[in-house]
Every structure is written in structure tokens, then in C-alpha cells.
């Protein structure tokens, strides 16, 4: 990882934790995320207008990737909202952020990219995963399979799977935009073109989910009438934070490093939940945060 990538990801981490705190305090629902994403799309429209004449340079393969990434991102939002409704931020957030590196590395290995992933990175990711397992425990004796049979934890895993899915697709899509001769986009240009397209895609799938569920439609009315300002703040945070991540992908050798180094948000998210929201403290949770942080440092140095 280059110093540019480290700086971009650190900025995105702070913004990411901030908008998650707003969601947890306001209204953790797919409808809230839909409004936030829709408002974010409106803010990104100038980018689409600016790059509109060049959209015909985007190959069909990238358009297909955008659709798939939008679907995975919608899954992430639905899972994250459900996890926040069912449990603490200091548990759901670190779990949702700890598991994607493991899933991405497994997928990278299956895709034949093992040569790009160092042993140090693998050790770091293992520590992140171990820390994630300890986070929901009140006592060490609770470390047993039955402890993880919980709806909130399952939804956090769903959110993690969504993150891993769109991260892999984003990496592929951005590489196509940056590297193919017929799509001469500079690294930053590629991110600025790709981000609003993915935002439209994820908003579309979120909208379908909200419209298909009566409970979410009711929440949508409430959010639209009472929570537009917080939703706008979340929308700005979502696309600003992930835009920085998309740009950072141009400065790393493998997407696994980006996804893993973003796990600096794990200790920060846990601390925000414990200190600002006054959620439960425990020794296993503290150890889990420490292991995850150590793992992130290994990944960043690797």
C-alpha cells in the first residue's frame, strides 16, 4: 500500500463511522438508507452531467459490474439496518467490518490471485477475524456456537457478505476503466465516473426492496417527512467515504489490502458505541478490538 492509499482510507474510515452513528441514532431501516442514497445520487448528478459525453466509452462489462455491485451494496444496507435494529453498534458494526477481508481473501484465492496476497496480510486478516469473534461476548465462557445464533449477528454477516461482493466487483470494474486502451480514464476520473453509476444502481435495488415491503413503505413516509436532514448527512457521508475508497484502489496491488485496512474503523466504531451510545463494555470486546486493530496494522504494513 502506498502512503496515498493510507491517507485516503483513513479519511474514509472517520467519515464511515460518523454516518453509521447517525443511522443508529436516527432510524436504522432500508427506507432510511434509500432516502440517504437517493439524496446522495442527487449530489452526484453533476458528475454524471460532466462525464455524460464519455459514458459511451464505458464498456458493457463495466455496466454489468455496476449492476452487480449495486445489488451487493443494497444487500449490505439491508443487512446493516437490520443488525442495528437488533443489536448494539459496538457489536454489529465491528462484525460487519471485520468479516469482509476474510471473504475477499477467500474469493481472491479462488480467482487465482494468491501471488498478490502476502503471508503477513493473511496473518493480519486472521487476527481481524478472531477479534470479530470476541466482540459480541460478555464473558470468555460465552465462546461457543450457540452464542452466534442471533438475528443481529446473522444480519451483520449478511452486511459483510454484501461488502465483500461489491468490493470485489468494484475492483474489477475500476481496473477495466483504468487499464483498457479503449477507456482512457485516469485513476481519479475512473472513480468519479464509477461512483455515481454504482450509486444509481444501489438506489434502484434499495427502492425495489422498500416498495416490496409494507413496513418499509411506512418508514419511508416517516423518514421523508421528519428525517431528511440526517438522511442527507448520511448520503453525503456514504458517497464521500466510498469515493475515497474507490480512488485508493488505484494505489494498491490487490483489493484485499483496501478492504482489510479499512478495518481501522473496527476499533473506532466500537469506541463510539461504548462511549457515545453507552453500550455494554466487556473484556472480550476490548480484546476483540485490540486483535482487530493489530491485524489491520499487519495488513497495512504488508
C-alpha positions, 0 to 999 in steps of 0.5 A, a space after each residue: 500500500 502506498 502512503 496515498 492509499 493510507 491517507 485516503 482510507 483513513 479519511 474514509 474510515 472517520 467519515 464511515 463511522 460518523 454516518 453509521 452513528 447517525 443511522 443508529 441514532 436516527 432510524 436504522 431501516 432500508 427506507 432510511 438508507 434509500 432516502 440517504 442514497 437517493 439524496 446522495 445520487 442527487 449530489 452526484 448528478 453533476 458528475 454524471 452531467 460532466 462525464 455524460 459525453 464519455 459514458 459511451 466509452 464505458 464498456 458493457 462489462 463495466 455496466 454489468 459490474 455496476 449492476 452487480 455491485 449495486 445489488 451487493 451494496 443494497 444487500 449490505 444496507 439491508 443487512 446493516 439496518 437490520 443488525 442495528 435494529 437488533 443489536 448494539 453498534 459496538 457489536 454489529 458494526 465491528 462484525 460487519 467490518 471485520 468479516 469482509 477481508 476474510 471473504 475477499 481473501 477467500 474469493 481472491 484465492 479462488 480467482 487465482 490471485 494468491 501471488 498478490 496476497 502476502 503471508 503477513 496480510 493473511 496473518 493480519 486478516 486472521 487476527 481481524 477475524 478472531 477479534 470479530 469473534 470476541 466482540 459480541 461476548 460478555 464473558 470468555 465462557 460465552 465462546 461457543 456456537 450457540 452464542 452466534 445464533 442471533 438475528 443481529 449477528 446473522 444480519 451483520 454477516 449478511 452486511 459483510 457478505 454484501 461488502 465483500 461482493 461489491 468490493 470485489 466487483 468494484 475492483 474489477 470494474 475500476 481496473 477495466 476503466 483504468 487499464 483498457 486502451 479503449 477507456 482512457 480514464 485516469 485513476 481519479 476520473 475512473 472513480 468519479 465516473 464509477 461512483 455515481 453509476 454504482 450509486 444509481 444502481 444501489 438506489 434502484 435495488 434499495 427502492 425495489 426492496 422498500 416498495 416490496 415491503 409494507 413496513 418499509 413503505 411506512 418508514 419511508 413516509 416517516 423518514 421523508 417527512 421528519 428525517 431528511 436532514 440526517 438522511 442527507 448527512 448520511 448520503 453525503 457521508 456514504 458517497 464521500 467515504 466510498 469515493 475515497 475508497 474507490 480512488 485508493 484502489 488505484 494505489 494498491 496491488 490487490 483489493 484485499 489490502 483496501 478492504 482489510 485496512 479499512 478495518 481501522 474503523 473496527 476499533 473506532 466504531 466500537 469506541 463510539 458505541 461504548 462511549 457515545 451510545 453507552 453500550 455494554 463494555 466487556 473484556 472480550 470486546 476490548 480484546 476483540 478490538 485490540 486483535 482487530 486493530 493489530 491485524 489491520 496494522 499487519 495488513 497495512 504494513 504488508 
